[in-house]
Amino acid sequence: MMHQEILNVGVFQFDLAWENPQANRAKIDEWIHKTNKTADVIFLPEMFTTGFSMKVAELAEPMDGETIRWMKTFCAEHQLALCGSLIIKEDGRYFNRLLFVEPSGEIRFYNKRHLFSMGNEDRYFEKGMERLVVEYKGWRICPLICYDLRFPVWARNRNEYDILVYSANWPQARAEVWNILLKARAIENQSYVVGANRVGVDGNTISYSGNSQLIDPKGHLLAEVGDHHKGIVLAGFSYSELTKFRTAFPVLNDADQFNM
């Protein structure tokens, strides 16, 4: 596949309406009209329809449910890809599932590998077993979810991807960790990194400062939405710049081959 030289990447950082999918979908519909340039792909926070709720039986949707139908319509109408996680029920089990939906309607998904046991996530959700790499417009995208950020072996790049994504509900109390680890993942994997987080206070009174950001393979911040701000962040990722850097400084050739 031919590589699109500049991939225009966006993140929507907003205050998720607690356990209210309809309100959150409506907010995204509203915000898409605020973007000041065309995006190729938009990334959303973790559990973007509900917030980080454990009411799985009440809130879970099937793979042919309302939110996925809405995502397909959204992507077709705006001719972009949309990526974020929500609560999915499949075969009697619940997943924190990240969906990558293309304008064609094609869907790829990743089930969260590292479940946040301190928030009882492991009691309600099934653990994912496989990593996903999506090829879109010639770019290879590896989307992960929130707590996965703390486990670098899971994100290890064996020249498999060009963009690493973290869709998150990352609390304000650990914002410094978020900022440091996103840059570390970019540097160690020679990859662009997307951090898509939320703001506001959720139904469990946990506060989120956001700090959504787009980072280049050298760990430089390209764009961000600052502390506690609602907003849209957009940046263009350059395929030629990525290739040039990897060729001049081929760190990945010397990486350890871990077995996951």
N, C-alpha and C positions, 0 to 999 in steps of 0.2 A: 504493500500500500504506500502511496505517495504521502510524504509528511507535509502537513500544513506548517509553514515556517513559523508563523505566530499563532499560538493558541490563546484566545482571549478567555481568561478564567475569572469567574466571579464568585463571591461568597455573600450570602444574605445573613447578617447578624441581627437577630431580633429577639424580643421577649416572647417566649413561647406561651401561648394561652394554655393553662394547666388542664390537661385531659380534655381538650376541645379541638378535635381534628378539623372541624368545619371552619372555626375561626382562624386556625393557622394556615389552612389552605387559602383562605380569603386574603390573608395578609401577604402571602407570596404572590398571589394574583395582582394585588395592589402594587407591590413593590417592583414587579417586573417592568412596569411602565415608568419607573423612576430611574432606570439605568440610563446613563448618558451615552452609552455606546453598546454595540451588539456584543453579546457574550456567546462563546461557543459551548461553554458548559458552566453551570451554576451549582455550587455545593451548599448544602444546608446542614444545620446542626443535627446532632444525634437525636433520635426520637422526635423529629421535627413536628409531628402531629399532636403529641401529647405531653412533652416534657418527660423527665426521667421517672416515670411512674411504674410501680410494680403491680398495678391492677390489670394484669394481663388478660384475665378471662373477660373483663368488661371492655377492654380497649383494643384487643387484637383484631386484625383484619386478615382475610384470606388473600391469596395472591391474585384473585380476580375481584378484590374489594374496591370500595369507593376511592380510596386514596391512589391506588395504582391506576385506576381508570382515569382519575384526574391528572396524574403525572403524564400519562400517555397523551392526553389531550393538550396539556400545557406544552409539552415538548414539540408536538406536531404544529401547534399554533405559532409558537415563537421560534421554531427551527433551531433548537438547542438541546443539549443533554442536561438532565437534572439528576442530582445525586444526594441522597441523604438516607438516614435509617428510620425505621418505624417498627412497631410491634406486629409481628406476623405469626399467625397460627397455621401450622401445616402438620397433617397427620397426627393431630392431637397434641402436638408439642408447640412451644412458644420460642420464637427467635427474635433477638435484636438484630434485625436484618437491614443491611444497607443495600439500597437499590440504585443501579445505574441505568437510567432510562434514556434511550436515544430518540431522535425525532421520528425515526422509522417505526417506533413502537417496540423495538427489541429491548429486552430487559436482561441484565446480568445482576447477580446478587452475591453478597458476602455476609455470612453470619458471624457476629462478633466472637472472637476467639477468647479473649481475656475478660471474663465476667467479673464485675466489681463486687467481690464478696463482702466488703465492708458496708455496701449498700444493699446486701441481700439479693443482688442480681442473679447470683448462681442458684438461688432457691427457686426461681421462677422461669429462667430461660435455659435453653439447651446451648451448649458450647459449640461454636463453629470449629470445623476441622480442616478447612481448606482456605488458602489465600486466593484472592482473585486478582488477575491483571486484565484490564479491559483495553482493547485497542480502539482508539477513536480519533479519526482524522490523522492517522499515522502515529499518534502518540500512545505510549503504553502507560496506563494509569493504574496504580495500586491503591485502592481505597480501604482504609482501616477505620476503627471506631475507638475513640476516646481512650480508655484505659490501656488499649493496645500500645499507646505511645510509650509506656514505661518498659516495654519489652523489645529491645532492639534486635534480638535474634529473629523474631517474627517478621521484622521489617527488612531484614538483610537483602540488599540488592545484588543479585548475581548477574547484573546487566539484563535484568528482566523488565525493568520499568524506567520511565522518565519522570513521572510525577507520583509522589507519595501523598496521600490525603488522610487527614484525621477529621472525621465528623464527630463532634463532641458536645457533651454537657460537662464542661470542666469547671469546677467551682473556683470562685474568687480566692478562697483561702490558699489554693495551690497555684495561683496564676504565674508566679515566678518559675515554677517547675515547668509549666506549659511553655512559657517563652523560651526557656533554655533548651528543653528537649526537642522542640520543633526545629530549632537551628541545628542541634546536634544530628538529628536524623537527616537533614539536608546535606550536611558536610560529610558524614560518614558514608552516605549512599550516593553521593554525587548526583543528587536528584532535586528537582523543584519540589517544594513542599507546600501543601495547602492545609491550614488549620481553620476549621469552620466551627465556631463556638456560639453560644447563646449569651444573652444578658438577662437581667431581671432577677426576681426571686420566685422559686418554684413552690409547689404545694407542700413541700417538706421544709419550707423556710430556708432553703439553701440559696445563697446569693452567687450570681455569676457575673464576672466582669467582662466577658467576651474575649477581647484581644485576638480576634480573627486576623489571620495574616497570610501573606503570600511571600515565599522565601525562595531565593535562587540557590543553585547547587553549591555556591561558596558560602552560604549561610547569611547572605545579605538580605535585608528586608526590602522587598519591592513595594509593598503596600500593606496597610493594616487599618482595621477599625479599632479605635482606642478604647480605653477603660470605660465601661458602662455606657458606651454609645450604641444606639441603634443605627445601622447603616449598611451600605453596600460597598464592597471593596472589589476593584477590578484591576487586572494587570495582564499584560501580554507576555507569555512565555516563549522564548526564542529557541527553536530546535537547533539552529546552526551554532548558537552560542553554547548550548549544552554539549553538542558534539565536539566543538572546538576545545572546550575545557577538558572533557574526558579523554580526548586524544593527546593533549599536551601534558596531562597529569593523570595517568591511568591507574589510579589507586585500586579500582575494583579488580584489576588483574592479580593483585597480591592478597585479596581477601580470603579469609578462612572459609572452608566449605562445611558449614554446620549442617547436621542432620536435624530437621525439625520434627 
